[in-house]
Amino acid sequence: MARSDDSFRPNVRWAAPVTFPLSLIGLGLSIYLTIQHFSGSTSFAGCPASGKIDCAKVTTSSWSELFGHIPVALAGLLFYVVMVVLVSPWAWRVANIWLDRIRLAAAVTGIGMVAYLVYAEVVKIKSICIYCTGVHIVTFFLFLSILAAYLLRPLDPAGG
């Protein structure tokens, strides 16, 4: 059930101004990483190839593809396209428990992927990518914000 046109649910009024910009930042970083992947570029602006920090090493490793075929950058791009919709100001205005649950499930999926990718970078590749780390940080704060909004949402008196 939707609320009036310009009113946010009182307990999560802060959610859109926090999560929407975070999602746009994540989308921007993911677009850059996807372009870099498909262009085959090994040169990343502002990312030195110094051993511990090496974007090209990370983004061209075997860990940069899921199931050996799906670029992680593309998966991140698709994730952020979905998140931009789910955390848009318009979506936050909708009082629907299923939308809240889908938003939370997406955020949990994102943070799970981040945990896997941080493990891959630190333990397996032994280098980190500055841009990937940016996406990881944004995803972490997006997860925390969505979790807080979910926990603080108004309770549905019908038990939904």
Secondary structure, 3 states (H helix, E strand, C coil): CECCCCCCCHHHCCHHHHHHHHHHHHHHHHHHHHHHHHHCCCCCCCCCCCCCECHHHHHCCHHHEECCCEEHHHHHHHHHHHHHHHCCHHHHCECCHHHHHHHHHHHHHHHHHHHHHHHHHHHHHCCECHHHHHHHHHHHHHHHHHHHHHHHCCCCCCCC
